[in-house]
Amino acid sequence: MTTQVKPSLVTDEVNESKGSSNDRIFAPLNIPWYRRCQTLTLVIWWLSPWYCLYLTIHLLFFDRWYSTICILLYMAWMYLFRTFPKTGGHRQQWLRKLIWWKWFSDYFPIHLHKTCDLSPDRPYIFGYHPHGIIALGAFGNFATEATGFEKLFPGINARFLVLNSNFQIPFYDLFLTMMGLCDASKESCNYILKQGKGNSIVLVLGGSKEALDAHPSSKYLALEFLSYFIISFTA
């Protein structure tokens, strides 16, 4: 199984239609609406954690008193009692199958290539590479159904694992768990894999160290930490 993210640009087509490849055009009117939907999807996806953070601050300090109480109770539950990031989450297929994510994947585009059949009678650990600055290819393939993972690998319930810090923003944590994302910790890995048949995890290899070394036209793979991961995971 391989994933692929290709650059997809419409600027050349637009410039050709204008008759000059040297013109600098911002948001030309002849960009197709489908392409505009793709761009809008990426913008909203990128802004979503910031909007959730803004909403939290607004409810906490600038809204009515009962809104402040509600958000304080929610945050107390998050940090004291919440367990779903480490216990498989609450994946919602209706959300993962929205046309919205098809636009998201088609922006680049993101592809998923099946190279062999996988038996649903056992769990799997999938490694995704390269990490890049943001693992958009992994998100498009494993956190949504835009590229047809469920159809290509029936019976495989793959959870995309991310840093726990992503679950520290109120409201955004609910969105992530509904998309099937979980915490990339030993506890979370053990819990998911011990569920048995088909329950699998997707890890982005290299982590933040590799993300800091992301450069155009280069593929750097950081594996030094994996020996510790394997030892601690199997211990």
C-alpha positions as CSV (number, residue, x, y, z in Angstrom):
1,M,0.0,0.0,0.0
2,T,1.5,3.3,-1.0
3,T,0.2,6.9,-0.7
4,Q,1.0,9.7,-3.0
5,V,0.6,13.5,-2.9
6,K,1.2,15.3,-6.1
7,P,1.4,19.1,-6.7
8,S,-1.6,20.3,-8.6
9,L,-1.5,23.7,-10.0
10,V,-3.9,25.6,-12.2
11,T,-1.7,28.7,-12.6
12,D,-0.2,27.5,-15.9
13,E,-3.6,26.9,-17.4
14,V,-4.8,30.3,-16.3
15,N,-1.8,32.1,-17.6
16,E,-2.1,30.3,-21.0
17,S,-5.7,31.4,-21.2
18,K,-4.5,34.9,-20.6
19,G,-1.9,34.7,-23.3
20,S,1.2,35.3,-21.0
21,S,3.0,33.1,-18.6
22,N,4.7,36.1,-16.9
23,D,1.5,37.8,-15.6
24,R,1.1,37.7,-11.9
25,I,-2.6,37.0,-11.2
26,F,-4.2,36.6,-7.8
27,A,-7.5,34.7,-7.7
28,P,-8.4,35.1,-11.4
29,L,-12.0,34.9,-12.3
30,N,-11.7,31.9,-14.6
31,I,-10.6,29.5,-11.9
32,P,-13.2,26.7,-11.9
33,W,-15.6,26.5,-9.0
34,Y,-14.5,23.0,-8.2
35,R,-11.0,24.3,-7.7
36,R,-12.3,27.1,-5.5
37,C,-14.1,24.6,-3.4
38,Q,-10.8,22.7,-3.0
39,T,-9.0,25.8,-1.8
40,L,-11.8,26.8,0.5
41,T,-11.7,23.3,2.1
42,L,-7.9,23.6,2.8
43,V,-8.3,27.1,4.3
44,I,-11.1,26.1,6.6
45,W,-9.3,22.9,7.6
46,W,-6.1,24.9,8.5
47,L,-8.1,27.5,10.4
48,S,-10.3,25.1,12.3
49,P,-8.0,24.7,15.4
50,W,-7.5,28.5,15.6
51,Y,-11.2,29.1,15.4
52,C,-11.8,26.5,18.1
53,L,-9.2,28.3,20.3
54,Y,-10.8,31.7,19.6
55,L,-14.3,30.3,20.5
56,T,-12.9,28.9,23.7
57,I,-11.4,32.2,24.7
58,H,-14.5,34.1,23.7
59,L,-16.8,31.9,25.8
60,L,-14.3,31.9,28.7
61,F,-13.8,35.7,29.0
62,F,-16.2,37.6,26.8
63,D,-19.6,35.9,26.8
64,R,-22.3,35.5,29.4
65,W,-21.6,34.1,32.8
66,Y,-23.3,30.7,32.1
67,S,-21.2,30.3,29.0
68,T,-18.1,30.7,31.1
69,I,-19.3,28.1,33.5
70,C,-20.1,25.7,30.7
71,I,-16.7,26.0,29.1
72,L,-14.9,25.7,32.5
73,L,-16.8,22.4,33.1
74,Y,-16.0,21.2,29.6
75,M,-12.3,22.0,30.1
76,A,-12.3,20.3,33.5
77,W,-13.8,17.2,32.0
78,M,-11.2,17.3,29.2
79,Y,-8.1,17.5,31.4
80,L,-9.4,15.3,34.3
81,F,-11.7,12.6,33.0
82,R,-11.5,12.4,29.2
83,T,-10.1,9.1,27.9
84,F,-11.1,8.8,24.2
85,P,-7.8,9.9,22.7
86,K,-6.2,6.8,24.3
87,T,-9.1,4.4,23.9
88,G,-9.8,4.3,20.2
89,G,-11.8,7.4,19.9
90,H,-15.4,7.8,18.6
91,R,-15.0,7.6,14.8
92,Q,-18.0,8.7,12.8
93,Q,-18.2,7.3,9.2
94,W,-20.8,9.9,8.1
95,L,-18.3,12.7,8.8
96,R,-15.4,10.9,7.1
97,K,-17.4,10.3,4.0
98,L,-18.5,13.9,3.4
99,I,-17.9,15.3,-0.1
100,W,-15.9,18.0,1.7
101,W,-13.0,15.6,2.1
102,K,-13.1,14.7,-1.6
103,W,-12.4,18.3,-2.3
104,F,-9.6,18.3,0.3
105,S,-7.9,15.3,-1.3
106,D,-8.4,16.5,-4.9
107,Y,-6.6,19.8,-4.2
108,F,-3.1,18.2,-4.3
109,P,-4.3,15.5,-5.3
110,I,-3.9,12.7,-2.8
111,H,-3.9,9.1,-4.0
112,L,-4.0,5.7,-2.3
113,H,-2.4,2.8,-4.3
114,K,-3.2,-0.7,-3.2
115,T,-0.3,-3.1,-3.7
116,C,-1.6,-6.2,-1.9
117,D,-4.6,-7.6,0.0
118,L,-4.7,-7.4,3.8
119,S,-6.5,-9.9,5.9
120,P,-9.0,-8.4,8.3
121,D,-8.3,-11.2,10.8
122,R,-5.3,-9.5,12.4
123,P,-4.2,-6.0,13.5
124,Y,-1.6,-3.9,11.6
125,I,0.9,-1.1,12.2
126,F,1.2,1.1,9.2
127,G,4.1,3.5,8.7
128,Y,3.6,6.7,6.7
129,H,6.5,8.6,5.1
130,P,7.5,11.3,4.4
131,H,6.3,13.4,7.3
132,G,6.6,16.8,5.7
133,I,5.6,19.9,7.6
134,I,2.1,18.6,8.0
135,A,1.2,15.0,7.1
136,L,-1.7,16.0,4.8
137,G,-1.4,12.8,2.7
138,A,-1.8,10.6,5.8
139,F,-4.8,12.7,6.9
140,G,-6.5,12.5,3.5
141,N,-6.0,8.7,3.2
142,F,-6.5,7.5,6.7
143,A,-8.6,10.1,8.5
144,T,-11.2,10.4,5.7
145,E,-12.7,8.1,3.1
146,A,-11.9,10.5,0.2
147,T,-9.5,8.0,-1.3
148,G,-11.5,4.9,-0.6
149,F,-9.5,3.1,2.2
150,E,-12.6,1.3,3.5
151,K,-13.4,-0.1,0.0
152,L,-9.8,-1.0,-0.8
153,F,-9.2,-2.7,2.6
154,P,-12.6,-3.9,4.0
155,G,-12.5,-4.9,7.6
156,I,-9.4,-2.9,8.4
157,N,-10.2,-0.2,11.0
158,A,-7.1,2.0,10.9
159,R,-6.7,4.8,13.4
160,F,-4.5,7.7,12.4
161,L,-2.3,8.6,15.4
162,V,-1.2,12.2,16.2
163,L,0.5,14.1,19.0
164,N,-1.5,14.5,22.2
165,S,-1.2,18.3,21.9
166,N,-3.8,18.2,19.1
167,F,-6.4,17.1,21.7
168,Q,-5.7,19.9,24.1
169,I,-7.9,22.5,22.2
170,P,-11.6,22.4,23.3
171,F,-14.1,21.5,20.6
172,Y,-11.2,20.6,18.2
173,D,-10.6,17.4,20.2
174,L,-14.2,16.3,19.4
175,F,-13.6,16.9,15.7
176,L,-10.4,14.9,15.7
177,T,-11.9,11.9,17.5
178,M,-14.9,11.9,15.2
179,M,-12.5,11.7,12.3
180,G,-10.9,8.7,13.9
181,L,-7.7,10.3,15.2
182,C,-6.1,9.1,18.4
183,D,-3.2,9.9,20.6
184,A,0.2,8.5,19.4
185,S,1.2,7.1,22.8
186,K,2.2,3.6,24.0
187,E,-1.1,3.4,25.9
188,S,-3.1,4.3,22.9
189,C,-1.2,1.9,20.6
190,N,-1.6,-1.0,23.0
191,Y,-5.3,-0.4,23.5
192,I,-6.1,-0.3,19.8
193,L,-4.0,-3.3,18.7
194,K,-5.4,-5.4,21.6
195,Q,-8.9,-5.0,20.2
196,G,-8.0,-7.7,17.7
197,K,-9.2,-8.3,14.2
198,G,-8.6,-5.4,11.8
199,N,-8.0,-2.8,14.4
200,S,-4.8,-1.1,13.2
201,I,-2.8,2.1,13.7
202,V,-1.1,4.5,11.3
203,L,2.1,6.2,12.5
204,V,3.8,9.1,10.7
205,L,7.5,8.1,10.8
206,G,10.1,10.6,11.7
207,G,7.9,12.7,13.9
208,S,8.6,16.4,14.6
209,K,12.3,15.9,14.0
210,E,11.7,14.9,10.4
211,A,9.1,17.7,10.0
212,L,11.8,20.3,10.8
213,D,14.0,18.9,8.1
214,A,11.3,19.0,5.4
215,H,12.7,20.7,2.2
216,P,11.5,20.7,-1.4
217,S,12.8,17.8,-3.6
218,S,14.3,16.0,-0.6
219,K,13.2,13.0,1.4
220,Y,14.8,12.8,4.9
221,L,13.7,9.9,7.1
222,A,14.5,10.0,10.9
223,L,14.6,6.5,12.4
224,E,16.8,6.9,15.4
225,F,13.9,7.1,17.8
226,L,12.2,3.9,16.4
227,S,14.4,1.5,18.4
228,Y,13.2,3.1,21.6
229,F,9.6,3.0,20.3
230,I,9.8,-0.7,19.5
231,I,11.4,-1.5,22.8
232,S,9.0,0.5,24.9
233,F,6.0,-0.7,22.8
234,T,6.9,-4.4,23.2
235,A,7.9,-4.1,26.9
